Amino acid sequence: MNKGIFITIEGGEGAGKTTLIEQLAHTMQQRGKTVITTREPGGIPIAEQIRSIILDRTHTGMDARTEALLYAAARRQHLVEKVMPALEGGQLVICDRFVDSSLAYQGHARGLGMEEVWSINRFAVDGAMPQLTIYMDIDPEVGLARIKSAGEREVNRLDLESLAFHQLVREGYHRLREQFPERIVQVDAGKAANVVLEEVILTIDRRFKGFFASDVK
């Protein structure tokens, strides 16, 4: 049984996941906690190479099943090489995206079927699921506008999908939240970043019984 804590952060494009994770890590450090932050697809060299294939803007002809399989392959390697050793060592891991992304994007938005995509990922994760998932909910129009206006990262292949696609992604996340209410907690990503951070800290603190309580007076 793992001694660590596994938390995943989910959401559509432009929801602010990266910002939240950076703020959470900083808050934990201030309170004397250690945390490993990582991302999917990626986090380790093999998975990062798979990521470059999946998100390459020139790969517009990629088959939906190929895409789903590549995500699952990257996820498996990331788990066995980085996430599981950290959890077994009693560490806290916060991951930017995990299996829910595949279910929402490829399962629902691509139309492959959530159960079909889950069957691929059931084999990949082998029971390694997060204890808590924070879903950052945002209107796709707002999220995509954030990406365009901020210019903080290169636009990837998923950013180029239609608004209708991203609306389906959001719908997929909502279905997952309804299906797994004990694991997935929704926050309004349209709020100010500091407000979102406070809500997430309270959620984690309640879930893990004072994990964030500081010993510093």
Backbone as CSV, one residue per row, in Angstrom:
resi,resn,N_x,N_y,N_z,CA_x,CA_y,CA_z,C_x,C_y,C_z
1,MET,0.847,-1.201,0.000,0.000,0.000,0.000,0.880,1.248,0.000
2,ASN,0.554,2.201,-0.878,1.353,3.409,-0.977,1.216,4.281,0.268
3,LYS,2.321,4.892,0.656,2.325,5.771,1.816,2.104,7.229,1.424
4,GLY,2.259,7.532,0.149,2.155,8.913,-0.303,0.746,9.328,-0.652
5,ILE,0.628,10.547,-1.168,-0.653,11.116,-1.585,-0.547,11.482,-3.059
6,PHE,-1.538,11.064,-3.833,-1.560,11.302,-5.277,-2.748,12.194,-5.610
7,ILE,-2.446,13.415,-6.064,-3.472,14.395,-6.434,-3.294,14.761,-7.902
8,THR,-4.382,14.776,-8.651,-4.307,15.193,-10.049,-5.132,16.458,-10.261
9,ILE,-4.667,17.281,-11.197,-5.347,18.524,-11.556,-5.813,18.402,-12.993
10,GLU,-7.112,18.559,-13.212,-7.699,18.396,-14.538,-8.400,19.673,-14.991
11,GLY,-8.662,19.745,-16.287,-9.377,20.891,-16.812,-9.115,21.070,-18.291
12,GLY,-9.957,21.869,-18.934,-9.789,22.150,-20.354,-8.633,23.095,-20.610
13,GLU,-8.418,23.386,-21.882,-7.320,24.280,-22.255,-7.554,25.673,-21.660
14,GLY,-6.498,26.238,-21.075,-6.587,27.584,-20.517,-7.246,27.672,-19.160
15,ALA,-7.432,26.541,-18.488,-8.094,26.558,-17.178,-7.192,27.088,-16.069
16,GLY,-5.888,27.083,-16.300,-4.967,27.586,-15.277,-4.358,26.500,-14.412
17,LYS,-4.287,25.289,-14.932,-3.754,24.177,-14.158,-2.296,24.398,-13.747
18,THR,-1.493,24.852,-14.699,-0.069,25.051,-14.421,0.141,26.082,-13.321
19,THR,-0.603,27.179,-13.393,-0.501,28.219,-12.372,-0.888,27.687,-11.005
20,LEU,-1.991,26.942,-10.953,-2.444,26.376,-9.685,-1.396,25.444,-9.093
21,ILE,-0.826,24.590,-9.915,0.170,23.635,-9.426,1.389,24.363,-8.882
22,GLU,1.833,25.397,-9.573,2.989,26.171,-9.102,2.679,26.821,-7.760
23,GLN,1.478,27.368,-7.620,1.087,28.026,-6.374,0.950,27.019,-5.238
24,LEU,0.398,25.848,-5.548,0.262,24.808,-4.528,1.631,24.350,-4.031
25,ALA,2.553,24.143,-4.959,3.898,23.703,-4.578,4.566,24.751,-3.693
26,HIS,4.398,26.018,-4.041,4.991,27.104,-3.250,4.381,27.146,-1.847
27,THR,3.069,26.993,-1.780,2.377,26.994,-0.489,2.857,25.839,0.377
28,MET,3.008,24.677,-0.211,3.477,23.508,0.537,4.883,23.726,1.082
29,GLN,5.723,24.305,0.260,7.095,24.562,0.698,7.124,25.538,1.868
30,GLN,6.268,26.538,1.812,6.194,27.506,2.910,5.734,26.847,4.201
31,ARG,4.958,25.790,4.083,4.421,25.101,5.250,5.222,23.855,5.621
32,GLY,6.417,23.772,5.069,7.306,22.691,5.447,7.019,21.361,4.783
33,LYS,6.242,21.369,3.713,5.925,20.133,3.008,6.804,19.988,1.777
34,THR,7.008,18.755,1.361,7.715,18.482,0.115,6.723,17.896,-0.875
35,VAL,6.905,18.212,-2.146,5.965,17.768,-3.163,6.702,17.543,-4.477
36,ILE,6.253,16.554,-5.210,6.751,16.325,-6.562,5.651,16.769,-7.519
37,THR,5.966,17.702,-8.403,5.010,18.129,-9.421,5.439,17.534,-10.760
38,THR,4.463,17.098,-11.525,4.766,16.482,-12.807,3.591,16.697,-13.745
39,ARG,3.699,16.165,-14.949,2.629,16.393,-15.919,2.458,15.199,-16.836
40,GLU,1.285,15.165,-17.470,0.980,14.169,-18.489,0.477,14.858,-19.756
41,PRO,0.799,14.324,-20.922,1.849,13.326,-21.088,3.208,13.979,-20.848
42,GLY,4.121,13.253,-20.271,5.449,13.790,-19.993,5.936,13.391,-18.627
43,GLY,6.762,14.249,-18.043,7.266,14.003,-16.706,8.563,13.228,-16.642
44,ILE,8.811,12.410,-17.648,10.059,11.643,-17.753,10.419,11.586,-19.243
45,PRO,11.695,11.344,-19.586,12.137,11.447,-20.980,11.307,10.687,-22.005
46,ILE,11.006,9.416,-21.747,10.241,8.642,-22.730,8.869,9.251,-22.961
47,ALA,8.183,9.606,-21.878,6.842,10.187,-21.993,6.889,11.571,-22.636
48,GLU,7.949,12.325,-22.406,8.075,13.642,-23.035,8.219,13.497,-24.549
49,GLN,8.913,12.452,-24.988,9.041,12.217,-26.420,7.695,11.853,-27.034
50,ILE,6.925,11.053,-26.307,5.578,10.719,-26.788,4.727,11.976,-26.837
51,ARG,4.881,12.848,-25.839,4.141,14.107,-25.794,4.400,14.943,-27.047
52,SER,5.669,14.997,-27.448,6.023,15.801,-28.616,5.341,15.280,-29.873
53,ILE,5.137,13.976,-29.945,4.434,13.394,-31.092,2.952,13.727,-31.046
54,ILE,2.352,13.563,-29.868,0.915,13.794,-29.730,0.537,15.246,-30.012
55,LEU,1.307,16.181,-29.475,0.923,17.600,-29.537,1.502,18.363,-30.721
56,ASP,2.281,17.696,-31.556,2.865,18.345,-32.726,1.751,18.874,-33.639
57,ARG,1.820,20.156,-33.959,0.764,20.784,-34.759,0.673,20.205,-36.163
58,THR,1.748,19.574,-36.638,1.729,19.022,-37.989,1.069,17.650,-38.046
59,HIS,0.779,17.047,-36.888,0.212,15.703,-36.854,-1.316,15.727,-36.817
60,THR,-1.901,16.530,-37.679,-3.361,16.675,-37.691,-4.065,15.416,-38.191
61,GLY,-3.345,14.545,-38.870,-3.960,13.333,-39.393,-3.939,12.165,-38.432
62,MET,-3.521,12.393,-37.180,-3.433,11.301,-36.217,-4.806,10.694,-35.940
63,ASP,-4.875,9.381,-36.022,-6.111,8.652,-35.743,-6.445,8.764,-34.255
64,ALA,-7.728,8.832,-33.943,-8.160,9.012,-32.555,-7.716,7.853,-31.661
65,ARG,-7.756,6.638,-32.175,-7.333,5.495,-31.371,-5.824,5.503,-31.164
66,THR,-5.097,5.921,-32.178,-3.644,6.066,-32.036,-3.339,7.056,-30.929
67,GLU,-4.050,8.170,-30.930,-3.868,9.203,-29.922,-4.127,8.637,-28.525
68,ALA,-5.217,7.918,-28.377,-5.571,7.350,-27.073,-4.512,6.357,-26.604
69,LEU,-4.010,5.537,-27.517,-2.997,4.556,-27.161,-1.675,5.211,-26.780
70,LEU,-1.325,6.280,-27.457,-0.093,6.996,-27.134,-0.183,7.618,-25.741
71,TYR,-1.313,8.195,-25.419,-1.498,8.758,-24.077,-1.363,7.668,-23.014
72,ALA,-1.967,6.520,-23.267,-1.913,5.423,-22.293,-0.484,4.908,-22.132
73,ALA,0.255,4.836,-23.231,1.643,4.373,-23.172,2.501,5.347,-22.365
74,ALA,2.336,6.639,-22.633,3.086,7.651,-21.886,2.728,7.585,-20.402
75,ARG,1.454,7.376,-20.126,0.970,7.312,-18.740,1.603,6.135,-17.989
76,ARG,1.668,5.007,-18.632,2.239,3.829,-17.973,3.709,4.045,-17.605
77,GLN,4.482,4.542,-18.551,5.898,4.749,-18.287,6.113,5.792,-17.197
78,HIS,5.325,6.842,-17.241,5.396,7.913,-16.232,5.077,7.361,-14.849
79,LEU,4.072,6.508,-14.770,3.688,5.917,-13.496,4.808,5.064,-12.896
80,VAL,5.318,4.135,-13.698,6.289,3.189,-13.144,7.647,3.829,-12.883
81,GLU,7.961,4.861,-13.645,9.287,5.469,-13.514,9.333,6.611,-12.505
82,LYS,8.216,7.321,-12.332,8.245,8.510,-11.469,7.196,8.513,-10.370
83,VAL,5.941,8.309,-10.735,4.857,8.487,-9.771,4.856,7.403,-8.697
84,MET,4.860,6.137,-9.108,4.777,5.060,-8.134,5.962,5.023,-7.164
85,PRO,7.195,5.195,-7.624,8.312,5.224,-6.670,8.168,6.347,-5.648
86,ALA,7.666,7.510,-6.087,7.485,8.632,-5.169,6.415,8.316,-4.131
87,LEU,5.312,7.718,-4.562,4.234,7.369,-3.637,4.671,6.285,-2.662
88,GLU,5.407,5.323,-3.164,5.903,4.255,-2.295,6.886,4.811,-1.262
89,GLY,7.526,5.929,-1.604,8.443,6.578,-0.676,7.758,7.556,0.257
90,GLY,6.424,7.596,0.215,5.676,8.449,1.126,5.579,9.898,0.710
91,GLN,5.871,10.191,-0.546,5.841,11.576,-0.996,4.478,11.963,-1.558
92,LEU,4.272,13.275,-1.661,3.044,13.789,-2.247,3.317,14.143,-3.703
93,VAL,2.486,13.641,-4.590,2.649,13.880,-6.021,1.444,14.649,-6.542
94,ILE,1.709,15.756,-7.216,0.644,16.520,-7.874,0.908,16.461,-9.372
95,CYS,-0.039,15.919,-10.109,0.146,15.701,-11.543,-0.831,16.535,-12.366
96,ASP,-0.294,17.242,-13.337,-1.079,18.009,-14.296,-1.617,17.028,-15.339
97,ARG,-2.859,16.636,-15.171,-3.594,15.674,-16.000,-3.256,14.231,-15.632
98,PHE,-4.275,13.375,-15.845,-4.106,11.939,-15.669,-5.183,11.252,-16.499
99,VAL,-5.670,10.131,-16.067,-6.559,9.318,-16.887,-7.867,10.030,-17.244
100,ASP,-8.340,10.934,-16.394,-9.592,11.644,-16.703,-9.482,12.449,-17.989
101,SER,-8.287,12.945,-18.288,-8.090,13.681,-19.539,-8.373,12.787,-20.742
102,SER,-7.871,11.563,-20.693,-8.108,10.631,-21.800,-9.595,10.321,-21.948
103,LEU,-10.277,10.165,-20.820,-11.706,9.855,-20.867,-12.509,11.020,-21.430
104,ALA,-12.136,12.251,-21.057,-12.863,13.423,-21.530,-12.517,13.775,-22.976
105,TYR,-11.228,13.757,-23.298,-10.791,14.165,-24.634,-11.006,13.077,-25.687
106,GLN,-10.400,11.914,-25.467,-10.525,10.857,-26.476,-11.823,10.071,-26.317
107,GLY,-12.205,9.783,-25.083,-13.412,9.009,-24.866,-14.666,9.734,-25.284
108,HIS,-14.841,10.967,-24.781,-16.074,11.705,-25.060,-15.964,12.613,-26.275
109,ALA,-14.982,13.518,-26.260,-14.900,14.500,-27.345,-14.548,13.868,-28.691
110,ARG,-13.673,12.869,-28.686,-13.318,12.189,-29.945,-14.351,11.134,-30.333
111,GLY,-15.222,10.790,-29.387,-16.284,9.839,-29.687,-15.882,8.380,-29.636
112,LEU,-14.749,8.078,-29.000,-14.315,6.679,-28.899,-15.103,5.910,-27.847
113,GLY,-15.697,6.653,-26.910,-16.438,6.012,-25.822,-15.597,5.981,-24.562
114,MET,-16.154,6.443,-23.471,-15.398,6.501,-22.226,-15.016,5.106,-21.732
115,GLU,-15.908,4.162,-21.850,-15.608,2.810,-21.373,-14.502,2.180,-22.209
116,GLU,-14.529,2.421,-23.520,-13.505,1.877,-24.395,-12.131,2.460,-24.061
117,VAL,-12.077,3.760,-23.826,-10.800,4.399,-23.484,-10.364,3.980,-22.082
118,TRP,-11.325,3.798,-21.191,-10.974,3.341,-19.849,-10.376,1.935,-19.893
119,SER,-10.844,1.091,-20.805,-10.314,-0.275,-20.891,-8.832,-0.246,-21.248
120,ILE,-8.423,0.687,-22.094,-7.005,0.841,-22.426,-6.232,1.284,-21.196
121,ASN,-6.799,2.253,-20.498,-6.095,2.845,-19.366,-6.164,1.999,-18.109
122,ARG,-7.178,1.161,-17.998,-7.230,0.224,-16.872,-5.988,-0.657,-16.886
123,PHE,-5.622,-1.099,-18.074,-4.422,-1.917,-18.236,-3.167,-1.094,-17.926
124,ALA,-3.161,0.176,-18.354,-1.984,1.024,-18.178,-1.736,1.410,-16.722
125,VAL,-2.785,1.780,-15.996,-2.587,2.283,-14.626,-2.530,1.167,-13.598
126,ASP,-3.129,0.008,-13.911,-3.073,-1.157,-13.022,-3.468,-0.804,-11.589
127,GLY,-4.566,-0.061,-11.458,-5.095,0.274,-10.138,-4.533,1.528,-9.499
128,ALA,-3.554,2.152,-10.124,-2.925,3.349,-9.539,-3.739,4.592,-9.882
129,MET,-4.707,4.913,-9.040,-5.561,6.078,-9.248,-5.339,7.110,-8.150
130,PRO,-5.573,8.381,-8.464,-5.387,9.433,-7.454,-6.431,9.353,-6.352
131,GLN,-6.029,9.795,-5.150,-6.996,9.880,-4.060,-7.916,11.092,-4.231
132,LEU,-7.425,12.099,-4.931,-8.206,13.321,-5.134,-7.884,13.907,-6.502
133,THR,-8.935,14.342,-7.201,-8.771,15.038,-8.477,-9.478,16.383,-8.387
134,ILE,-8.729,17.439,-8.665,-9.300,18.786,-8.726,-9.614,19.085,-10.179
135,TYR,-10.890,19.276,-10.485,-11.291,19.618,-11.847,-11.542,21.116,-11.924
136,MET,-10.757,21.802,-12.730,-10.879,23.250,-12.907,-11.814,23.518,-14.078
137,ASP,-13.010,23.923,-13.770,-14.054,24.109,-14.779,-14.014,25.520,-15.348
138,ILE,-14.011,25.615,-16.676,-14.006,26.925,-17.323,-14.724,26.832,-18.665
139,ASP,-15.391,27.919,-19.045,-16.019,28.002,-20.358,-14.918,27.898,-21.405
140,PRO,-15.027,26.984,-22.365,-13.980,26.821,-23.379,-13.617,28.112,-24.113
141,GLU,-14.599,28.958,-24.368,-14.299,30.221,-25.045,-13.364,31.073,-24.208
142,VAL,-13.594,31.107,-22.915,-12.749,31.877,-22.007,-11.351,31.272,-21.929
143,GLY,-11.290,29.952,-21.818,-9.998,29.285,-21.713,-9.139,29.479,-22.943
144,LEU,-9.724,29.316,-24.118,-8.963,29.486,-25.351,-8.549,30.938,-25.549
145,ALA,-9.394,31.865,-25.103,-9.045,33.289,-25.196,-7.857,33.611,-24.287
146,ARG,-7.797,32.965,-23.129,-6.671,33.146,-22.214,-5.363,32.746,-22.886
147,ILE,-5.389,31.590,-23.548,-4.190,31.096,-24.211,-3.744,32.069,-25.302
148,LYS,-4.699,32.532,-26.064,-4.381,33.429,-27.172,-3.834,34.758,-26.688
149,SER,-4.425,35.314,-25.636,-4.021,36.632,-25.150,-2.723,36.596,-24.358
150,ALA,-2.519,35.511,-23.602,-1.333,35.438,-22.747,-0.066,35.168,-23.540
151,GLY,-0.170,34.295,-24.552,1.002,33.963,-25.345,2.109,33.337,-24.530
152,GLU,1.738,32.645,-23.435,2.735,32.089,-22.531,3.291,30.749,-23.006
153,ARG,2.625,30.105,-23.930,3.131,28.832,-24.434,2.783,28.691,-25.898
154,GLU,3.510,27.815,-26.545,3.256,27.564,-27.952,1.916,26.866,-28.112
155,VAL,1.170,27.290,-29.114,-0.123,26.660,-29.379,0.115,25.239,-29.879
156,ASN,-0.559,24.253,-29.233,-0.371,22.870,-29.642,-1.556,22.368,-30.473
157,ARG,-1.481,21.100,-30.870,-2.489,20.542,-31.768,-3.890,20.568,-31.178
158,LEU,-4.011,20.363,-29.870,-5.328,20.359,-29.246,-5.940,21.756,-29.194
159,ASP,-5.071,22.772,-29.080,-5.579,24.142,-29.067,-6.256,24.495,-30.394
160,LEU,-5.868,23.814,-31.458,-6.379,24.119,-32.784,-7.723,23.452,-33.073
161,GLU,-8.177,22.615,-32.151,-9.483,21.968,-32.337,-10.600,23.010,-32.283
162,SER,-11.755,22.641,-32.823,-12.895,23.553,-32.861,-13.438,23.828,-31.464
163,LEU,-14.176,24.913,-31.338,-14.824,25.238,-30.072,-15.776,24.116,-29.677
164,ALA,-16.449,23.529,-30.650,-17.378,22.437,-30.379,-16.650,21.260,-29.727
165,PHE,-15.425,20.972,-30.166,-14.629,19.899,-29.575,-14.362,20.190,-28.104
166,HIS,-13.937,21.410,-27.804,-13.614,21.772,-26.423,-14.858,21.808,-25.533
167,GLN,-16.000,22.117,-26.138,-17.246,22.053,-25.370,-17.586,20.608,-25.019
168,LEU,-17.277,19.693,-25.918,-17.490,18.272,-25.639,-16.537,17.784,-24.548
169,VAL,-15.315,18.305,-24.557,-14.360,17.958,-23.510,-14.936,18.366,-22.151
170,ARG,-15.459,19.577,-22.081,-16.045,20.052,-20.823,-17.221,19.171,-20.406
171,GLU,-18.045,18.813,-21.368,-19.183,17.937,-21.081,-18.695,16.594,-20.544
172,GLY,-17.612,16.089,-21.114,-17.042,14.832,-20.653,-16.575,14.914,-19.212
173,TYR,-15.917,16.017,-18.869,-15.466,16.210,-17.483,-16.651,16.267,-16.525
174,HIS,-17.725,16.934,-16.941,-18.910,17.025,-16.084,-19.501,15.636,-15.830
175,ARG,-19.487,14.793,-16.845,-19.993,13.429,-16.668,-19.115,12.647,-15.691
176,LEU,-17.820,12.842,-15.795,-16.897,12.156,-14.890,-17.085,12.629,-13.455
177,ARG,-17.303,13.923,-13.289,-17.517,14.467,-11.945,-18.765,13.863,-11.322
178,GLU,-19.804,13.694,-12.124,-21.041,13.080,-11.626,-20.845,11.599,-11.320
179,GLN,-19.983,10.942,-12.082,-19.751,9.516,-11.904,-18.843,9.214,-10.715
180,PHE,-17.903,10.128,-10.441,-16.943,9.911,-9.359,-16.908,11.092,-8.388
181,PRO,-18.047,11.399,-7.750,-18.107,12.575,-6.860,-17.227,12.449,-5.635
182,GLU,-16.898,11.223,-5.244,-16.058,11.024,-4.066,-14.597,11.359,-4.357
183,ARG,-14.218,11.345,-5.629,-12.823,11.632,-6.002,-12.647,12.983,-6.665
184,ILE,-13.582,13.361,-7.525,-13.433,14.585,-8.324,-14.168,15.749,-7.671
185,VAL,-13.417,16.822,-7.392,-13.977,18.047,-6.816,-13.839,19.162,-7.845
186,GLN,-14.935,19.813,-8.161,-14.930,20.880,-9.162,-14.722,22.242,-8.515
187,VAL,-13.870,23.053,-9.162,-13.688,24.442,-8.746,-13.912,25.333,-9.962
188,ASP,-14.344,26.545,-9.710,-14.605,27.503,-10.779,-13.298,28.170,-11.194
189,ALA,-12.749,27.747,-12.326,-11.470,28.273,-12.793,-11.593,29.675,-13.372
190,GLY,-12.809,30.185,-13.458,-13.005,31.537,-13.939,-12.745,32.581,-12.864
191,LYS,-12.627,32.120,-11.619,-12.341,33.030,-10.511,-10.865,33.427,-10.517
192,ALA,-10.542,34.434,-9.714,-9.146,34.871,-9.595,-8.290,33.723,-9.083
193,ALA,-7.037,33.697,-9.526,-6.135,32.590,-9.190,-5.979,32.404,-7.687
194,ASN,-5.924,33.510,-6.938,-5.744,33.386,-5.483,-6.980,32.784,-4.815
195,VAL,-8.152,33.066,-5.370,-9.390,32.495,-4.834,-9.440,30.996,-5.115
196,VAL,-9.061,30.613,-6.328,-9.018,29.196,-6.686,-8.044,28.460,-5.777
197,LEU,-6.883,29.050,-5.557,-5.875,28.432,-4.695,-6.419,28.201,-3.293
198,GLU,-7.081,29.190,-2.726,-7.633,29.062,-1.379,-8.651,27.932,-1.306
199,GLU,-9.509,27.842,-2.323,-10.526,26.793,-2.343,-9.888,25.406,-2.428
200,VAL,-8.853,25.296,-3.245,-8.188,24.005,-3.414,-7.458,23.598,-2.139
201,ILE,-6.805,24.553,-1.492,-6.111,24.256,-0.240,-7.095,23.760,0.814
202,LEU,-8.246,24.418,0.902,-9.268,23.993,1.858,-9.765,22.585,1.546
203,THR,-9.940,22.313,0.251,-10.393,20.990,-0.169,-9.388,19.909,0.222
204,ILE,-8.126,20.163,-0.057,-7.078,19.188,0.266,-6.947,19.032,1.775
205,ASP,-7.024,20.145,2.478,-6.904,20.111,3.937,-8.005,19.268,4.558
206,ARG,-9.236,19.416,4.049,-10.354,18.625,4.559,-10.193,17.145,4.205
207,ARG,-9.759,16.889,2.978,-9.652,15.512,2.513,-8.564,14.738,3.249
208,PHE,-7.451,15.419,3.512,-6.318,14.733,4.123,-6.061,15.168,5.568
209,LYS,-7.113,15.669,6.194,-7.128,15.922,7.634,-5.935,16.751,8.139
210,GLY,-5.869,17.972,7.651,-4.876,18.895,8.159,-3.494,18.767,7.574
211,PHE,-3.395,18.145,6.400,-2.081,17.983,5.791,-1.354,19.319,5.624
212,PHE,-2.132,20.380,5.356,-1.542,21.689,5.097,-1.340,22.509,6.359
213,ALA,-1.739,21.984,7.511,-1.576,22.749,8.742,-0.100,23.012,8.997
214,SER,0.233,24.274,9.232,1.636,24.648,9.410,2.037,24.572,10.869
215,ASP,3.270,24.155,11.079,3.826,24.150,12.437,4.466,25.474,12.782
216,VAL,4.549,26.351,11.763,5.181,27.654,11.969,4.211,28.597,12.654
217,LYS,4.650,29.179,13.749,3.784,30.102,14.499,3.904,31.522,13.955
